[in-house]
Amino acid sequence: MPSTIIRAFDYRPASRELDVLFTTGRRYVYRDVPPQAAEAFRSAFAKGRYFNAKIRGRYPYEEREPAPD
């Protein structure tokens, strides 16, 4: 199901970073995200709901420049 808040995301297991691009165009990188959480996020039917419940506020993050299209 397409998300109304998340445009795209990528997980880098070696660094445990979850890179999330929101539909607003803002991009954040969440650090120290365990592989199980990233896989559950990838598998979630409602990505925005899962993100808000299980990722937002639980992992350190920083805002990054959006990747060029």
Summary of the structure (lengths in Angstrom):
residues: 69
radius of gyration: 11.1
end to end distance: 22.3
largest distance: 28.9
contacts: 169
relative contact order: 0.25
helix: 25%
strand: 30%
